[in-house]
Amino acid sequence: MNVLFGVAPALPLGSAGKYVAAAYIVFLAMVLIYVAIMATRLSRTEREIAELQRDVERAREDEARESGREREPVA
């Protein structure tokens, strides 16, 4: 094992720093993009749920009107 590390030279610290910084920047950008995508999907899902809830309430109101009685509103 020590022979492998002796043969494969490490990058000098001065030139490796650029690669480490670039790797951190790429990783941070990927995390920010992921969070933005999840926030967009969450807002779209919340909007769709609100729309479905309005549709259900409207359908219950229509059903109550047709049957001639009033139902309790959906919370």
MOTAGI-V743154 format. One record per backbone hydrogen bond with DSSP energy under -0.5 kcal/mol. CO is the residue of the C=O (numbers start at 0). NH is the residue of the N-H. E is the energy in kcal/mol with one decimal. If there is no record, write none. Layout:
BEGIN
co={CO,CO}
nh={NH,NH}
e={E,E}
END
This chain:
BEGIN
co={0,1,2,3,6,11,11,12,14,15,16,17,18,19,20,21,22,23,24,25,26,27,28,29,30,31,32,33,34,35,36,37,38,39,40,41,42,43,44,45,46,47,48,49,50,51,52,53,54,55,56,57,58,59,60,61,62,63,63}
nh={4,5,6,7,8,14,15,16,18,19,20,21,22,23,24,25,26,27,28,29,30,31,32,33,34,35,36,37,38,39,40,41,42,43,44,45,46,47,48,49,50,51,52,53,54,55,56,57,58,59,60,61,62,63,64,65,66,67,68}
e={-1.5,-1.8,-1.8,-2.3,-0.9,-0.6,-2.2,-1.4,-0.8,-2.3,-2.4,-2.3,-2.4,-2.3,-2.3,-2.6,-2.4,-2.6,-2.4,-2.3,-2.3,-2.5,-2.4,-2.3,-2.5,-2.2,-2.3,-2.5,-2.3,-2.1,-2.4,-2.4,-2.3,-2.1,-2.4,-2.6,-2.1,-2.2,-2.4,-2.2,-2.1,-2.5,-2.5,-2.1,-2.2,-2.4,-2.5,-2.6,-2.4,-2.4,-2.4,-2.5,-2.3,-2.4,-2.4,-2.1,-1.9,-1.1,-1.8}
END
